[in-house]
Amino acid sequence: MQAVELQDRFEAVRANKLFETFVIIVIVFSALLVGAKTYDIPAPFGTITLLLDWFISFFFLTEIAIRFMAEKHKKHFFKSFWNWFDSLIVVVSLIPADNAELAVVGRLVRVFRVLRMVSFIPELRILLVSLVKALPQLGYVMLLMFIIFYIYAAIGSTLFEAINPVLWGDISISLLTLFRVMTFEDWTDVMYETMEVYPLSWAFYLSFIFFTAFAFLNMVIGIVVNVMEQENAKARMEAEEQSDEPSLSEIMQEIKALKAQLKQRERD
């Protein structure tokens, strides 16, 4: 009986919004603490930051333990990728950040603790999952974009090498120059330089910008948005399944069933 009561208490703590808010505050504070350590801090304050860092690590360890104890079926805790992600960051962050062979690793992991914000905010989880699931489709778009880049780089290196070898000396340098053009970083200076020799070279730049900066960028945005809509719909369905309240589809089905019963009674 005591075990059941303890289980309920852990579940209440895990579901408490104030507890979740406090965890998010600690995550943000840990990120600020890592940033503060990049400055020259006096020795007394350095000791304080070290103590705060250990407090944060202990708090995160306690928070993970609470989430684990709140799980009725302990095996289900390890079925979640986010639980593995949080646990890994917390465990590795226990590596001493000072006077140790793995000090650099410890400091780097403390930087990544801010990523725990993703596991606590559902909207951020949906964004990250959408980006990951969109990668296979984005891969084909990136491949096609590279083909366009390669063709334009070969043309640019062939035509403009004599004008400016620094920008068009070989195909690898031409690729970097085209990336500069695509990102609109002083691309008009590059264009005007070649237009002094080839007046119609503007067509080369404008067509390249149209294909890359406009067409392909919109394709990437469209793929990510489409996957994000699917993930949002999936999250809503999962929330409806976990909720005790009937979903909209269930309500509509009940209404249709009632209408059918009324029609049947009228016929009788």
JOGIKA-V768090 format. One line per field, one symbol per residue. ss: DSSP state (2 for helix, 1 for strand, 0 for the rest). psi: psi as a letter, one per 30 degrees, with the letter a starting at -180 (. if undefined). burial: 1 if it has 9 or more other ideal C-beta (glycine too) atoms within 8 Angstrom, else 0. Layout:
ss: ???
psi: ???
burial: ???
//
This chain:
ss: 0222222222222220222222222222222222220000002222222222222222222222222222000222200022222222222200000000002222222222222222220222222222222222222222222222222222222222000022220022222222222200002222222220002222222222222222222222222222222222222222222200000222222222222222222220
psi: eeeeeeeeeeeeeefkeeeeeeeeeeeeeeeeeeeeffljkleefeeeeeeeeeeeeeeeeeeeeeeeffkejeefegfkeeeeeeeeeeeeffkkfkhlegeeeeeeeeefffffeeffjeeeeeeeeeeeffeeefeeeeeeeeeeeeeeeeeeeeegefejfefgeaeeeeeeeeeeeeghjhfeeeeeefffejfgfeeeeeeeeeeefdeeeeeeeeeeeeeeeeeeeeeeeeeeefkfkkleeeeeeeeeeeeeeeeeeee.
burial: 0000011001101100001100110111111011011000100001001101100110111011011111100001100001111110110110101001001011101110111111110001111111101100110010011001110111111011101100111010111011111100001001101110000011011001111111011011001100110111001000000000000000100100000000000000
//
